[in-house]
Amino acid sequence: MLRLRPLTAEDRAAIAEFVMNDPDHTRTCFDREPSPADADDLLSSAAYGSGDASPALLGAFDAEGTLVGLIDWACRWPTPATGYIGLLQVRPGHRRQGVATALLAHAEEAAAAAGCRQLMLAVIARNEPARAFWERLGFQWLAPQRARRAAPLEALVMHRPVVVPQDGTRGEAQPADAALPAPAVGVPA
Ligand SMILES: CC(C)(COP(=O)(O)OP(=O)(O)OC[C@H]1O[C@@H](n2cnc3c(N)ncnc32)[C@H](O)[C@@H]1OP(=O)(O)O)[C@@H](O)C(=O)NCCC(=O)NCCS
């Protein structure tokens, strides 16, 4: 049983423990060790800066109340039509159980409600499991050729149209919408 709720400053210790428990992710994406201060960055949504963005941080908790996943996203950033996924992370040992899919579905619903027509993110080239996950969820490379030849630490942008849930098909691969505005360059997830 998964419980989703917004994360606040009161969850700082749980977020710090969550981040410290998965050093491989920080090493893979940022080429450094994790730090408890990473929790502050997530809570402050510093990556989005000021402007029209409305950042959000959502946690997934298991039946024991353990934080097993989180997603950080911003609606209407970096363009008014875009929902940007900053970080989607699931606790090792809780993966391949649909946690990330559930978190993404929530963010997508919020993006749709805010009038966003596309979801966008950046994935670090050498993060193969994440690449597989996003492709499975229907995301496409903004620059497919570059994605094939990227340097290991290069941030590669992926996107797909927002899929408004109607009949349980959300999350399945969808054809790209040629009418979407070209996304701007983002920051790594
Ligand atoms: C990527 C990540 C968020 C996926 O979380 P998850 O909860 O395991 O994902 P889900 O269970 O919702 O997976 C949905 C589908 O995506 C695909 N998928 C997920 N992880 C995969 C992997 N490691 N390899 C290949 N396919 C994968 C599968 O098709 C999966 O369905 P299945 O398990 O029925 O085969 C998780 O591996 C993670 O936290 N990684 C470290 C942080 C990270 O890299 N985040 C992304 C930053 S861009």
The ligand as a Tripos MOL2 file, in Angstrom:
@<TRIPOS>MOLECULE
LIG
   48    50     1     0     0
SMALL
NO_CHARGES

@<TRIPOS>ATOM
      1 C1         14.4220    4.9230  -12.6520 C.3       1 LIG1
      2 C2         13.6230    4.6090  -11.3920 C.3       1 LIG1
      3 C3         13.0350    5.9070  -10.8540 C.3       1 LIG1
      4 C4         12.4800    3.6470  -11.7310 C.3       1 LIG1
      5 O1         11.6990    3.4550  -10.5520 O.3       1 LIG1
      6 P1         10.7750    2.1390  -10.3520 P.3       1 LIG1
      7 O2          9.8320    2.4100   -9.2250 O.co2     1 LIG1
      8 O3         11.6340    0.9570  -10.2390 O.co2     1 LIG1
      9 O4          9.9800    2.1010  -11.7240 O.3       1 LIG1
     10 P2          8.6280    1.2920  -12.0470 P.3       1 LIG1
     11 O5          8.5170    0.1300  -11.1120 O.co2     1 LIG1
     12 O6          7.4760    2.2520  -12.0230 O.co2     1 LIG1
     13 O7          8.9600    0.7950  -13.5220 O.3       1 LIG1
     14 C5          8.0460    0.8830  -14.6140 C.3       1 LIG1
     15 C6          8.6600    0.2140  -15.8110 C.3       1 LIG1
     16 O8          9.8340    0.9240  -16.2340 O.3       1 LIG1
     17 C7         10.8250   -0.0190  -16.7270 C.3       1 LIG1
     18 N1         11.9990   -0.0240  -15.8440 N.ar      1 LIG1
     19 C8         12.1040    0.4590  -14.5860 C.ar      1 LIG1
     20 N2         13.3520    0.2770  -14.1000 N.ar      1 LIG1
     21 C9         14.0520   -0.3460  -15.0770 C.ar      1 LIG1
     22 C10        15.3920   -0.8040  -15.1690 C.ar      1 LIG1
     23 N3         16.2570   -0.6830  -14.1440 N.pl3     1 LIG1
     24 N4         15.7780   -1.4120  -16.3070 N.ar      1 LIG1
     25 C11        14.9400   -1.5730  -17.3460 C.ar      1 LIG1
     26 N5         13.6160   -1.1460  -17.3100 N.ar      1 LIG1
     27 C12        13.2010   -0.5400  -16.1910 C.ar      1 LIG1
     28 C13        10.1560   -1.3920  -16.6620 C.3       1 LIG1
     29 O9          9.5000   -1.6230  -17.9020 O.3       1 LIG1
     30 C14         9.1440   -1.2090  -15.5550 C.3       1 LIG1
     31 O10         8.0570   -2.1200  -15.6310 O.3       1 LIG1
     32 P3          8.2630   -3.6530  -15.1140 P.3       1 LIG1
     33 O11         8.9480   -3.5860  -13.7850 O.co2     1 LIG1
     34 O12         6.8520   -4.1680  -15.0520 O.co2     1 LIG1
     35 O13         9.0960   -4.3180  -16.1580 O.co2     1 LIG1
     36 C15        14.5200    3.9280  -10.3170 C.3       1 LIG1
     37 O14        15.2640    2.8950  -10.9080 O.3       1 LIG1
     38 C16        15.4610    4.8690   -9.5970 C.2       1 LIG1
     39 O15        15.0980    5.4860   -8.5960 O.2       1 LIG1
     40 N6         16.7010    5.0140  -10.0940 N.am      1 LIG1
     41 C17        17.6840    5.9050   -9.4490 C.3       1 LIG1
     42 C18        17.2710    7.3480   -9.5950 C.3       1 LIG1
     43 C19        17.1860    7.7420  -11.0570 C.2       1 LIG1
     44 O16        18.0540    7.4110  -11.8470 O.2       1 LIG1
     45 N7         16.1190    8.4970  -11.3840 N.am      1 LIG1
     46 C20        15.8930    8.9740  -12.7280 C.3       1 LIG1
     47 C21        16.6620   10.2090  -12.9400 C.3       1 LIG1
     48 S1         16.5130   10.7760  -14.6510 S.3       1 LIG1
@<TRIPOS>BOND
     1     1     2 1
     2     2     3 1
     3     2     4 1
     4     2    36 1
     5     4     5 1
     6     5     6 1
     7     6     7 2
     8     6     8 1
     9     6     9 1
    10     9    10 1
    11    10    11 2
    12    10    12 1
    13    10    13 1
    14    13    14 1
    15    14    15 1
    16    15    16 1
    17    15    30 1
    18    16    17 1
    19    17    18 1
    20    17    28 1
    21    18    19 ar
    22    18    27 ar
    23    19    20 ar
    24    20    21 ar
    25    21    22 ar
    26    21    27 ar
    27    22    23 1
    28    22    24 ar
    29    24    25 ar
    30    25    26 ar
    31    26    27 ar
    32    28    29 1
    33    28    30 1
    34    30    31 1
    35    31    32 1
    36    32    33 2
    37    32    34 1
    38    32    35 1
    39    36    37 1
    40    36    38 1
    41    38    39 2
    42    38    40 1
    43    40    41 1
    44    41    42 1
    45    42    43 1
    46    43    44 2
    47    43    45 1
    48    45    46 1
    49    46    47 1
    50    47    48 1
@<TRIPOS>SUBSTRUCTURE
     1 LIG1         1 GROUP 0 **** ****
